[in-house]
Amino acid sequence: MSMMKEKLREKRFRTRSVAGTLALGETLAEMLRPPKLVILRGEVGAGKTTLVKGIARALGAAYEEDVTSPTFTLVHEYDGPKVHLFHLDLYRLETEEQIAVLGLEEMIAEPNALVLVEWGERFESVVKLADGEIAMEHGEGDERGLIVRWRE
């Protein structure tokens, strides 16, 4: 990633269940102080949206059952007392022109914005704006491995 010029921190986590992934959202919410844009990497079904549910709940921005994948709407927004959470899913997009009209720079210009982007690694413009990434990997059953990297 091109954002990796500055000093990066990295932490690794493992969860063994959906509940564990949701709970991990609380830990990550502490680490991802706004304003930030974070790319969520992982295959379909890796648990990216589940992780966002946990982060949104921990930030008081939404109940986990209210957080759904924005695959067709592209952007969902949730307002918490200290954060404006944007959840994007770019899976269906193919060009930088499609990214340009989303207004990512305006989103991250908000002082209390946390922008979580699924499939953002596919677009150079998103990678350039990113402050970090969370890479999720399938393990056995519901087990997931997560690697969190972020700029200090």
Salt bridges, closest charged atoms under 4 A:
GLU6 OE2 - ARG151 NH1 3.34
GLU10 OE2 - ARG12 NH2 3.24
GLU10 OE1 - ARG149 NE 2.99
GLU30 OE1 - ARG33 NH2 3.11
GLU64 OE1 - ARG57 NH1 2.45
GLU77 OE1 - HIS84 NE2 2.65
ASP79 OD1 - HIS84 ND1 3.63
GLU110 OE1 - HIS84 ND1 2.93
GLU118 OE2 - HIS87 NE2 2.65
ASP131 OD1 - ARG151 NH2 3.17
GLU133 OE1 - ARG41 NH1 3.32
GLU133 OE2 - ARG149 NH1 2.42
GLU143 OE2 - ARG14 NH1 3.22
GLU143 OE1 - ARG16 NE 3.90
GLU152 OE2 - ARG9 NE 3.50
